[in-house]
Protein backbone atom coordinates (compact mmCIF):
# COMPACT_ATOMS: atom_id res chain seq x y z
CA UNK A 1 0.00 0.00 0.00
CA UNK A 2 1.00 3.65 -0.41
CA UNK A 3 1.51 5.40 2.93
CA UNK A 4 1.65 9.09 3.87
CA UNK A 5 3.48 9.97 7.09
CA UNK A 6 2.91 13.48 8.44
CA UNK A 7 5.76 15.19 10.32
CA UNK A 8 9.43 16.03 9.99
CA UNK A 9 11.34 15.22 13.18
CA UNK A 10 13.22 12.34 14.76
CA UNK A 11 9.97 10.57 15.59
CA UNK A 12 8.95 10.64 11.94
CA UNK A 13 12.35 9.48 10.63
CA UNK A 14 12.09 6.52 13.01
CA UNK A 15 8.52 5.81 11.88
CA UNK A 16 9.55 6.11 8.23
CA UNK A 17 12.38 3.63 8.79
CA UNK A 18 10.02 1.16 10.47
CA UNK A 19 7.30 1.59 7.83
CA UNK A 20 9.81 1.15 5.04
CA UNK A 21 10.92 -2.20 6.52
CA UNK A 22 7.49 -3.69 5.87
CA UNK A 23 6.77 -5.63 2.66
CA UNK A 24 3.26 -4.14 2.87
CA UNK A 25 4.67 -0.66 2.18
CA UNK A 26 4.87 -0.02 -1.57
CA UNK A 27 5.52 3.72 -1.66
CA UNK A 28 6.20 6.03 1.30
CA UNK A 29 5.59 9.78 1.28
CA UNK A 30 6.55 12.08 4.16
CA UNK A 31 5.51 15.69 4.64
CA UNK A 32 7.48 17.76 5.14
CA UNK A 33 10.11 15.21 6.23
CA UNK A 34 13.83 15.85 6.69
CA UNK A 35 17.13 14.75 5.16
CA UNK A 36 16.82 11.36 6.84
CA UNK A 37 13.29 10.58 5.65
CA UNK A 38 14.31 11.55 2.11
CA UNK A 39 16.45 8.39 1.98
CA UNK A 40 13.40 6.23 2.72
CA UNK A 41 10.64 7.81 0.66
CA UNK A 42 9.50 11.00 -1.05
CA UNK A 43 9.41 14.22 0.98
CA UNK A 44 6.53 16.56 0.14
CA UNK A 45 7.00 20.30 0.88
CA UNK A 46 3.57 20.75 2.49
CA UNK A 47 2.70 22.24 5.89
CA UNK A 48 1.42 19.73 8.44
CA UNK A 49 -1.64 21.93 9.05
CA UNK A 50 -2.52 22.65 5.41
CA UNK A 51 -5.28 20.04 5.32
CA UNK A 52 -6.54 20.98 1.84
CA UNK A 53 -3.07 20.48 0.32
CA UNK A 54 -2.60 17.24 2.28
CA UNK A 55 -5.93 15.93 0.96
CA UNK A 56 -4.91 16.81 -2.61
CA UNK A 57 -1.58 14.98 -2.14
CA UNK A 58 -3.41 11.91 -0.81
CA UNK A 59 -5.53 11.72 -3.95
CA UNK A 60 -2.64 12.54 -6.29
CA UNK A 61 -0.34 9.85 -4.92
CA UNK A 62 -3.12 7.28 -4.39
CA UNK A 63 -2.44 7.01 -0.65
CA UNK A 64 -4.04 4.10 1.23
CA UNK A 65 -2.96 4.91 4.80
CA UNK A 66 -2.25 8.18 6.61
CA UNK A 67 -0.11 8.16 9.77
CA UNK A 68 0.06 11.40 11.79
CA UNK A 69 3.25 11.91 13.80
CA UNK A 70 2.96 15.26 15.68
CA UNK A 71 0.16 16.56 17.86
CA UNK A 72 -0.63 19.90 16.18
CA UNK A 73 -2.56 18.59 13.14
CA UNK A 74 -4.45 16.14 15.37
CA UNK A 75 -5.52 18.84 17.82
CA UNK A 76 -6.50 21.07 14.89
CA UNK A 77 -8.76 18.37 13.45
CA UNK A 78 -7.04 16.58 10.57
CA UNK A 79 -8.92 13.36 11.39
CA UNK A 80 -12.24 15.20 11.21
CA UNK A 81 -11.22 16.85 7.92
CA UNK A 82 -10.59 13.44 6.36
CA UNK A 83 -13.72 11.79 7.76
CA UNK A 84 -15.94 14.61 6.45
CA UNK A 85 -14.58 14.36 2.89
CA UNK A 86 -16.22 11.80 0.58
CA UNK A 87 -12.97 11.18 -1.29
CA UNK A 88 -10.85 10.72 1.83
CA UNK A 89 -13.00 9.17 4.53
CA UNK A 90 -12.42 5.53 3.55
CA UNK A 91 -8.64 5.79 3.96
CA UNK A 92 -6.93 3.95 6.81
CA UNK A 93 -6.16 6.76 9.26
CA UNK A 94 -3.95 6.62 12.36
CA UNK A 95 -4.82 9.39 14.81
CA UNK A 96 -7.72 10.54 17.01
CA UNK A 97 -10.49 13.04 16.33
CA UNK A 98 -10.01 16.65 17.46
CA UNK A 99 -12.28 16.08 20.45
CA UNK A 100 -10.31 13.03 21.54
CA UNK A 101 -7.00 14.83 20.92
CA UNK A 102 -8.02 17.30 23.65
CA UNK A 103 -6.40 14.74 25.97
CA UNK A 104 -3.21 16.49 24.87
CA UNK A 105 -4.57 19.72 23.46
CA UNK A 106 -6.08 20.89 26.76
CA UNK A 107 -4.51 20.18 30.16
CA UNK A 108 -7.78 21.19 31.84
CA UNK A 109 -9.78 18.78 29.68
CA UNK A 110 -7.34 15.95 30.41
CA UNK A 111 -7.44 16.53 34.18
CA UNK A 112 -11.24 16.67 34.22
CA UNK A 113 -11.38 13.52 32.06
CA UNK A 114 -9.10 11.68 34.51
CA UNK A 115 -11.24 12.76 37.43
CA UNK A 116 -14.43 11.64 35.68
CA UNK A 117 -13.03 8.19 35.02
CA UNK A 118 -11.02 7.55 38.17
CA UNK A 119 -7.56 7.76 36.63
CA UNK A 120 -5.00 8.60 39.35
CA UNK A 121 -3.49 12.06 38.88
CA UNK A 122 -2.33 14.99 41.00
CA UNK A 123 -4.93 17.30 42.56
CA UNK A 124 -5.47 20.53 40.62
CA UNK A 125 -7.59 23.57 39.92
CA UNK A 126 -7.87 25.63 36.72
CA UNK A 127 -8.13 29.40 36.32
CA UNK A 128 -8.84 31.85 33.51
CA UNK A 129 -7.96 35.55 33.30
CA UNK A 130 -11.07 36.72 35.14
CA UNK A 131 -10.25 34.32 37.99
CA UNK A 132 -6.74 35.69 38.54
CA UNK A 133 -7.25 36.85 42.15
CA UNK A 134 -8.91 33.57 43.08
CA UNK A 135 -5.98 31.72 41.50
CA UNK A 136 -3.45 33.74 43.52
CA UNK A 137 -5.27 32.88 46.73
CA UNK A 138 -5.33 29.21 45.75
CA UNK A 139 -1.58 29.18 45.02
CA UNK A 140 -0.79 30.69 48.43
CA UNK A 141 -2.65 27.83 50.11
CA UNK A 142 -0.78 25.03 48.29
CA UNK A 143 2.35 23.19 49.51
CA UNK A 144 5.60 23.75 47.61
CA UNK A 145 6.70 23.03 44.93
CA UNK A 146 3.74 24.11 42.77
CA UNK A 147 3.24 23.11 39.13
CA UNK A 148 1.77 25.62 36.65
CA UNK A 149 0.62 24.35 33.27
CA UNK A 150 -0.56 26.34 30.27
CA UNK A 151 -3.80 24.69 29.19
CA UNK A 152 -3.06 24.51 25.46
CA UNK A 153 -0.18 23.37 23.27
CA UNK A 154 2.95 25.37 24.05
CA UNK A 155 5.63 23.46 22.12
CA UNK A 156 6.64 21.53 25.23
CA UNK A 157 7.43 24.71 27.17
CA UNK A 158 4.15 25.34 28.98
CA UNK A 159 4.95 23.59 32.28
CA UNK A 160 6.71 25.44 35.10
CA UNK A 161 7.70 23.96 38.47
CA UNK A 162 7.90 26.74 41.08
CA UNK A 163 9.84 26.28 44.31
CA UNK A 164 8.58 29.39 46.13
CA UNK A 165 5.42 31.47 46.21
CA UNK A 166 6.97 34.62 44.74
CA UNK A 167 8.05 32.67 41.65
CA UNK A 168 4.68 30.90 41.43
CA UNK A 169 2.65 34.10 41.63
CA UNK A 170 4.94 35.87 39.17
CA UNK A 171 4.73 33.07 36.60
CA UNK A 172 0.97 32.80 37.11
CA UNK A 173 0.65 36.51 36.31
CA UNK A 174 2.93 36.24 33.28
CA UNK A 175 0.92 33.35 31.91
CA UNK A 176 -2.61 34.66 32.50
CA UNK A 177 -2.26 38.44 32.28
CA UNK A 178 0.76 38.89 30.00
CA UNK A 179 0.32 36.00 27.54
CA UNK A 180 3.69 34.36 28.21
CA UNK A 181 2.57 31.31 26.22
CA UNK A 182 0.13 33.11 23.95
CA UNK A 183 -3.30 31.57 23.55
CA UNK A 184 -2.05 28.33 25.14
CA UNK A 185 -1.96 30.15 28.48
CA UNK A 186 -5.43 31.69 28.39
CA UNK A 187 -6.27 29.10 31.00
CA UNK A 188 -3.78 27.83 33.59
CA UNK A 189 -3.87 24.58 35.56
CA UNK A 190 -2.36 24.80 39.05
CA UNK A 191 -1.33 21.30 40.05
CA UNK A 192 0.16 19.53 43.06
CA UNK A 193 3.76 18.39 42.62
CA UNK A 194 4.27 14.63 42.41
CA UNK A 195 7.52 13.02 43.54
CA UNK A 196 9.00 9.81 42.18
CA UNK A 197 10.48 8.56 38.90
CA UNK A 198 9.02 9.47 35.53
CA UNK A 199 8.49 7.00 32.73
CA UNK A 200 6.53 6.77 29.48
CA UNK A 201 4.06 4.06 28.48
CA UNK A 202 2.65 3.77 24.96
CA UNK A 203 -0.28 1.92 23.49
CA UNK A 204 -1.97 1.56 20.14
CA UNK A 205 -5.75 1.35 20.33
CA UNK A 206 -8.40 0.66 17.71
CA UNK A 207 -11.07 2.13 19.96
CA UNK A 208 -11.85 -1.19 21.63
CA UNK A 209 -8.71 -3.30 22.01
CA UNK A 210 -5.19 -2.10 22.66
CA UNK A 211 -1.63 -3.37 22.50
CA UNK A 212 1.12 -2.27 24.85
CA UNK A 213 4.30 -1.10 23.11
CA UNK A 214 7.77 -1.18 24.72
CA UNK A 215 8.01 1.33 27.57
CA UNK A 216 10.61 4.09 27.76
CA UNK A 217 12.10 6.85 29.89
CA UNK A 218 13.26 10.14 28.43
CA UNK A 219 15.65 12.81 29.69
CA UNK A 220 14.48 16.38 29.17
CA UNK A 221 17.10 18.51 30.94
CA UNK A 222 19.93 19.82 28.80
CA UNK A 223 22.61 19.17 31.44
CA UNK A 224 24.02 15.92 32.75
CA UNK A 225 22.48 14.62 35.95
CA UNK A 226 19.14 16.12 34.83
CA UNK A 227 20.27 19.71 35.38
CA UNK A 228 19.71 22.90 33.42
CA UNK A 229 16.85 23.97 31.20
CA UNK A 230 14.12 21.71 29.89
CA UNK A 231 14.41 20.63 26.26
CA UNK A 232 12.33 18.58 23.87
CA UNK A 233 14.40 15.58 24.96
CA UNK A 234 18.12 14.80 25.17
CA UNK A 235 17.79 11.03 25.05
CA UNK A 236 15.76 8.00 26.07
CA UNK A 237 16.10 4.40 27.15
CA UNK A 238 14.04 1.20 26.83
CA UNK A 239 13.30 -1.01 28.68
CA UNK A 240 12.92 0.83 31.99
CA UNK A 241 14.72 -1.33 34.61
CA UNK A 242 12.11 -0.88 37.36
CA UNK A 243 9.15 -1.69 35.07
CA UNK A 244 8.05 -5.14 36.26
CA UNK A 245 4.90 -7.27 35.85
CA UNK A 246 3.31 -5.94 39.05
CA UNK A 247 3.73 -2.32 37.98
CA UNK A 248 2.57 -3.10 34.45
CA UNK A 249 -0.62 -4.68 35.82
CA UNK A 250 -1.32 -1.59 37.97
CA UNK A 251 -0.85 0.68 34.96
CA UNK A 252 -3.13 -1.41 32.75
CA UNK A 253 -5.89 -1.79 35.34
CA UNK A 254 -5.80 1.67 36.94
CA UNK A 255 -4.80 3.88 34.01
CA UNK A 256 -4.98 2.36 30.52
CA UNK A 257 -8.28 0.50 30.82
CA UNK A 258 -10.17 3.36 32.56
CA UNK A 259 -8.86 5.77 29.92
CA UNK A 260 -10.12 3.60 27.05
CA UNK A 261 -13.42 2.99 28.83
CA UNK A 262 -13.77 6.76 29.27
CA UNK A 263 -13.12 7.43 25.59
CA UNK A 264 -15.84 4.96 24.63
CA UNK A 265 -18.32 6.28 27.20
CA UNK A 266 -17.80 9.82 25.94
CA UNK A 267 -18.02 8.65 22.30
CA UNK A 268 -14.60 10.05 21.41
CA UNK A 269 -13.21 8.56 18.17
CA UNK A 270 -9.73 7.25 18.87
CA UNK A 271 -7.66 5.00 16.64
CA UNK A 272 -3.99 5.57 17.20
CA UNK A 273 -1.27 6.06 19.78
CA UNK A 274 -1.76 7.14 23.37
CA UNK A 275 1.29 8.23 25.35
CA UNK A 276 0.91 8.07 29.12
CA UNK A 277 3.44 10.28 30.91
CA UNK A 278 3.65 8.68 34.34
CA UNK A 279 5.16 9.37 37.74
CA UNK A 280 5.94 6.23 39.72
CA UNK A 281 5.77 7.11 43.42
CA UNK A 282 6.49 4.35 45.94
CA UNK A 283 5.54 1.77 43.33
CA UNK A 284 2.23 3.48 42.49
CA UNK A 285 1.57 4.98 39.02
CA UNK A 286 0.11 8.48 38.56
CA UNK A 287 -0.64 10.22 35.26
CA UNK A 288 1.23 13.47 34.68
CA UNK A 289 -0.08 13.94 31.15
CA UNK A 290 -1.56 12.30 28.08
CA UNK A 291 -0.17 12.74 24.59
CA UNK A 292 -2.18 11.78 21.53
CA UNK A 293 0.89 10.59 19.61
CA UNK A 294 4.26 8.94 20.16
CA UNK A 295 6.95 10.85 22.04
CA UNK A 296 10.24 12.13 20.70
CA UNK A 297 12.94 10.92 21.44
CA UNK A 298 11.15 7.90 23.00
CA UNK A 299 10.05 6.70 19.55
CA UNK A 300 13.72 6.26 18.70
CA UNK A 301 14.04 3.49 21.31
CA UNK A 302 10.48 2.09 21.28
CA UNK A 303 10.17 1.29 17.57
CA UNK A 304 13.65 -0.24 17.19
CA UNK A 305 12.69 -2.72 19.95
CA UNK A 306 9.36 -3.53 18.25
CA UNK A 307 9.75 -6.73 16.21
CA UNK A 308 6.28 -6.68 14.62
CA UNK A 309 5.61 -5.56 11.08
CA UNK A 310 4.74 -1.90 11.77
CA UNK A 311 2.40 -1.52 8.80
CA UNK A 312 0.50 -4.67 9.81
CA UNK A 313 0.16 -3.28 13.34
CA UNK A 314 -1.14 0.10 12.10
CA UNK A 315 -3.52 -1.54 9.63
CA UNK A 316 -5.01 -3.58 12.49
CA UNK A 317 -5.38 -0.35 14.46
CA UNK A 318 -7.24 1.36 11.63
CA UNK A 319 -9.56 -1.53 10.76
CA UNK A 320 -10.36 -2.58 14.35
CA UNK A 321 -8.55 -5.93 14.51
CA UNK A 322 -5.85 -5.20 17.11
CA UNK A 323 -7.16 -8.03 19.30
CA UNK A 324 -5.57 -10.44 16.80
CA UNK A 325 -2.07 -8.97 17.28
CA UNK A 326 0.61 -10.08 19.75
CA UNK A 327 3.40 -7.55 20.23
CA UNK A 328 6.90 -8.99 19.97
CA UNK A 329 9.76 -7.08 21.60
CA UNK A 330 13.53 -7.28 21.15
CA UNK A 331 15.06 -8.47 24.43
CA UNK A 332 18.00 -6.08 24.07
CA UNK A 333 18.18 -2.67 25.72
CA UNK A 334 18.10 0.41 23.49
CA UNK A 335 19.41 3.88 24.26
CA UNK A 336 19.20 7.01 22.14
CA UNK A 337 21.49 10.00 22.62
CA UNK A 338 20.43 13.29 21.01
CA UNK A 339 22.97 15.66 19.45
CA UNK A 340 21.84 19.28 19.67
CA UNK A 341 23.01 22.62 18.31
CA UNK A 342 25.17 24.85 20.50
CA UNK A 343 23.00 27.17 22.60
CA UNK A 344 19.93 24.89 22.52
CA UNK A 345 17.31 25.17 24.06
CA UNK A 346 18.09 28.90 23.81
CA UNK A 347 19.31 30.64 20.67
CA UNK A 348 21.24 28.52 18.19
CA UNK A 349 22.43 28.66 14.59
CA UNK A 350 21.08 26.55 11.73
CA UNK A 351 22.61 25.69 8.38
CA UNK A 352 25.82 24.29 9.88
CA UNK A 353 27.53 21.46 7.89
CA UNK A 354 27.32 17.98 9.42
CA UNK A 355 30.11 15.47 8.85
CA UNK A 356 30.32 11.72 9.47
CA UNK A 357 26.60 10.97 9.24
CA UNK A 358 26.88 8.78 6.15
CA UNK A 359 25.82 5.14 6.50
CA UNK A 360 23.80 5.92 9.61
CA UNK A 361 21.75 2.71 9.65
CA UNK A 362 23.73 -0.27 10.92
CA UNK A 363 22.72 -3.52 12.60
CA UNK A 364 23.30 -2.36 16.18
CA UNK A 365 23.25 1.43 15.76
CA UNK A 366 20.71 3.65 14.01
CA UNK A 367 21.19 7.35 13.27
CA UNK A 368 17.88 9.20 13.10
CA UNK A 369 17.56 12.76 11.78
CA UNK A 370 15.58 15.34 13.76
CA UNK A 371 16.53 18.78 12.45
CA UNK A 372 18.44 18.34 9.19
CA UNK A 373 18.25 19.39 5.54
CA UNK A 374 20.26 18.88 2.37
CA UNK A 375 21.78 21.68 0.30
CA UNK A 376 23.17 20.03 -2.79
CA UNK A 377 25.37 17.23 -1.48
CA UNK A 378 25.91 18.79 1.97
CA UNK A 379 23.94 17.75 5.05
CA UNK A 380 23.14 20.76 7.26
CA UNK A 381 21.62 21.38 10.68
CA UNK A 382 18.05 22.65 10.60
CA UNK A 383 16.91 22.83 14.21
CA UNK A 384 17.88 22.66 17.86
CA UNK A 385 17.73 18.89 18.13
CA UNK A 386 19.68 17.65 15.13
CA UNK A 387 20.39 13.91 15.32
CA UNK A 388 19.53 10.95 17.55
CA UNK A 389 21.86 7.97 17.74
CA UNK A 390 20.13 4.79 18.91
CA UNK A 391 22.15 1.74 19.85
CA UNK A 392 21.43 -1.67 21.31
CA UNK A 393 23.21 -3.37 24.19
CA UNK A 394 22.92 -6.04 26.83
CA UNK A 395 21.97 -3.33 29.35
CA UNK A 396 21.00 0.34 29.38
CA UNK A 397 24.58 1.23 30.29
CA UNK A 398 26.00 -0.88 27.46
CA UNK A 399 23.54 0.61 24.95
CA UNK A 400 24.33 4.19 26.00
CA UNK A 401 28.08 3.64 25.72
CA UNK A 402 27.61 2.16 22.28
CA UNK A 403 25.42 5.10 21.18
CA UNK A 404 27.99 7.63 22.44
CA UNK A 405 30.84 5.83 20.66
CA UNK A 406 28.93 5.97 17.40
CA UNK A 407 27.78 9.57 17.86
CA UNK A 408 31.35 10.69 18.55
CA UNK A 409 32.14 9.92 14.90
CA UNK A 410 29.62 12.55 13.79
CA UNK A 411 30.45 16.24 14.05
CA UNK A 412 29.16 19.73 13.41
CA UNK A 413 30.19 23.08 14.87
CA UNK A 414 28.74 23.54 18.37
CA UNK A 415 27.47 19.95 18.62
CA UNK A 416 26.59 18.85 22.16
CA UNK A 417 25.16 15.68 23.65
CA UNK A 418 24.68 14.29 27.13
CA UNK A 419 26.94 11.42 28.12
CA UNK A 420 24.82 10.12 31.00
CA UNK A 421 21.54 8.95 29.45
CA UNK A 422 20.21 6.26 31.78
CA UNK A 423 22.64 7.44 34.48
CA UNK A 424 20.45 6.51 37.45
CA UNK A 425 20.49 2.85 36.44
CA UNK A 426 24.26 2.51 36.51
CA UNK A 427 27.08 3.29 38.94
CA UNK A 428 29.22 4.66 36.12
CA UNK A 429 28.70 5.57 32.48
Secondary structure, DSSP 8 states (H G I E B T S, - for coil): -EEEEEE-SHHHHHHHHHHHHSTT-SEEEEEE--TTGGGTSEEE---TT-HHHHHHHHHHTT-SEEEE-SHHHHHTTHHHHHHT-TTTTTSEEES--HHHHHHHH-HHHHHHHHHHTT--B--EEEEEGGGHHHHHHHHHTS-SSEEEEESS--TT--EEEESSHHHHHHHHHHHHTS-TTGGGGSEEEEEE---SEEEEEEEEE-SS-EEE---BEEEEEEETTTEEEEEEEEEEEES-TT--HHHHHHHIIIIIHHHHHHHHHTT----EEEEEEEEEETTEEEEEEEESS--TTTHHHHHHHB-S-HHHHHHHHHHT-GGG----B-SSEEEEEEEE-TTTTSS-----B-BS-TT-B-SSEEEEESSEEEETTEEEE-SSEEEEEEEEESSHHHHHHHHHHHHTT-B-TT-B--S-TTGGG-S--
